[in-house]
Amino acid sequence: MAERQLKILSFGLTDVGMRRDHNEDSYLVDDDQQLYVVADGMGGHLGGEMASALAVETIKSSVEGERSDVVNGKPFKGPIEQHPALMMLPKAVKRACAAIYNKAQEVPELQGMGTTVTGVAFVDSFAFFGHVGDSRAYLVRDGRIEQLSEDHSLVNEQLKAGLITPEQARMSRFKHIITRSVGFEEDVAVDTMVVPTQEGDLYVLCSDGLANLVSNQEIRDVLMNNFLRDAPKAMVALANERGGDDNITVVVLYVNGEE
């Protein structure tokens, strides 16, 4: 029996926003590999663009090289924490981290560049995530939205410690300070998550240019009230109406059953 291949409908969009003169976000929609990534670069005009683009390129190449070993034509029957795909994306993110760091060592004006990475690969009816930084992954199931990723940010650390309220977090001038990124150092700890998929699941990957201006509930409402192909554009428009102070990237994924 071959791998149970999910049918994924994917829609992605990136926008420079209203305040920036260039876009340091990158994203990947690869339906062949069922691999989807959002990366929000930092480190100046050249550095941010280079870091996010190199992250996406390296992750794509790494997963393409490993997926055939992970998916060998047989369904996996063991416990999910032993699934060979569990570390496929985190390993790819670590390779991206080393590639970005090494590039920065070669080119002095790129030193200090890095990027967030939030990605998902679908294998065997599971969604496998790798995450670093403050881009986000959401799941909308049965009309409810859940944030799957945890922000690696100063504001989130303050929130968890009880030093600020959620309202203060939303208004904080430190919103853009992240505590973990891909490429700033040679290696990075990658958060891993796995979700057993259900038909009708909606996943959203986005950069903080959306998440800082549009609430979780509003993201859910956009998905519920628009054709899915129009949802990324509607979310970007909503963020831009509210000032669009950063680049905005959105990827929407719909699980449309199995092949």
N, C-alpha and C positions, 0 to 999 in steps of 0.2 A: 504493500500500500504506500503510495507516494505522500509527500508532505501535503497537508491540507492547506491549500493556498487561499488566502483571503482575497476578496475583491475590495480594493480600496479606491475610493474616489478622492482625488486630491486637488486642492486649489490654493495657490500661493500668490502673494503680492508683497512688494517692498516699495516704500515711498520715502523721499528725502525729508518730508515734513515741512513745516512752515518757517523754521528758524535756521536750519543748517544749509550750507551751500554745497554739501557733498554727502553721499550716502556711505556710511561705514558698515552697514548691515550686509550680510550675504545670506542666501538661503538655498536649500537643495530640495527639489521634488523629483525623486527617482522612482517611478512606478515599477520599473523592471526589477530593481533590487528591493522595492518596498521600503525605501530608506528616505527619511525626511529630517531636515536639519534647519535650525535658525541659529545664526551667529551674529553677535553685535560687537564689532571691533572697537578698540580704543588704542590711543597712542598717536593722535594727530592724523591729519589728512592722509598721508601715505601709509603710516603704520596701521591705522585702524582698518582701512580697506584691504591692505595686504594680509593682516592677521585673519580677518574673517574669511576672506577668499581662500587663503591657504588652508584654513581649518576645514572648510567644506570640501575642498579638492582632496585633501589627505584622507578625510573620513570616507569619502566616496570610494577612493582607491583601495583603502584598507578593507572595507566591507565587501567590495567586489572580489577581493582576493581571498576572503575567508568564508564567504557565504556558502560556497559549494561544499566546503568541509563541514560546516555546521549543519547544512541541509543535505543529507546524503541519500535522500529518497525514502527514508524510513521515519515514521512518526516516533517522536520521543515519548518514552513510557515512564521514565523515572521522576523523582521529585523535581519541581521547577527550579529549585536552587542549584541543581546539577545540570540544568539544560545547557548544552554547549553554546547557545546563542546569548547566554546571560552576559558574558564578558566581551562579546564581539564589538559592541559599540563603545563601551568604556576603553577597550584596548585601542580602538581607532582614535578616540579623543586624546589618549595619551601620546599616540604617534603624532597627532596634529600638534600637541603641545611641544614636543621635542623639535618638530619641523619649524615651528614659528620661532621658538627660542634660538635655534641655530641660525636661522635667517637673520635674526636681529643681531647676533654676534658678528655676522659677516658684514652687515651694512650699518655703520654707526648711527645714521639718522633714523633707523628703525628701532633702536634700542628702547626697551620699555613697552613695546607694543604687546597687545594681548587681545583676547576675545572671549565673550561668553560662548557657550555651546549648549543647546538643548536639542536633542535628537531622538528619534524613535525608529526602530526597525521592526517590521512585522514578520514573525516566523512561527509556524505551527499554531496558528490561532492565538498567539500571545503578542502583546506589544512590549518590546524591550527598550528601555530608555537609558540614555546617558546624559548627565547634566552637570554643568559647571557655570556659576555666575547667577545673573538675575534675569535672564530670559526665562520664559515660563512654558510649562506644559499643563494643559487642562484636559479633563475628561467630562463630557456631557453625556449622561446616561439617564434614561427615564425622566427627562426634563430637569435634572439637577446637575449643577456644575461643581466640580471638585478640582482644586489645584493640586496636581500631582508632584510638582517640583517644589523645592524649598529655595528661596532666594539666598544666595551667598552675598549678603550686603550688610553694610554697617547698620542701616535702619532696621533690618530684620533682627540683627543681633540685639539691638537696643529694645526692640519690641519683645523678643523672647525673654529678655532679662527683666522686663517690667519697668524699664526706664522711661518709656514713652507709650502713649495710647495709639490705637489704630488711626485715629484722626490726625494725631501729630505725625505719625509715620507718613500718611498721605501728603502732608504739607511740608515735610522736612526738606531743608536745602541740601541734605546729605544723601538724597535718594540715589544719586548716580555713583556713590562710592561702593565698589564691590570688594569683597574680602577674599575672593578666589577667582582666578581667571586662567584661561588656556594660553600658554606661551610666555607669560611674564617670567616664570621660572621653567627649568627644563622638564619638570614632572609636575603632575597635579593629581589630587584625589578627585575621583569622578563618582558622583552619586549614581546609583543604579536603581531602577525601579522596573517591575514587570507587572503587567495587567492582563489577565485572561480576557480576551475580547468577546463582545457580544454583538450580534447583528444589530445595526442601528446606532452603535457607539459613534460619537463625534469626538475627535481629538483636535485641540488647538495648540499650536506652537507659536509663540510671539516674542518679540523683543520688548524691552521695558518702555519703548516709545509708545506702545499701546497700553501695557499694563499699568503704567503710572497715571494714565488719563481716563481709562475706561475700566469700570469695575467688573468683577467676575460676573455679577448678575446681568450687567449690560451686554457682556460678551455672549452669555447664554441667550439673552433676548434677541440679539442680532441673528444668531443661528436659527432660532425658532421662527423668526418672522421674515426671513429672506430665502430665496433660492440659494443653495449652498455655494454655487459658483459666484454669486454676488456678495457673499458674506465678508470675504477679506476686504473688498472695496468699501463696503458699508462701515466696517470697523475702522479702517484707515480714515475715512471721511469724518467719523465721530471724533477720533483723536485730533485731527487737524482743526475741527471746529472749536476744540478746547485749547487751541494754541499750538499744537504740533511742535513742541519744543525739542523733539528728538526725531531721529529716523524711526520709521514704523515698519515692521515686518510681521506678516501674519501667514500662517499655513493652516488650512482647515482640512481635516481628514475624516472621511465617512466610511465606516465598515459596512459594506453592502453584501454581507454573507460570505460564503465560500464557493470556490470554483467546483 
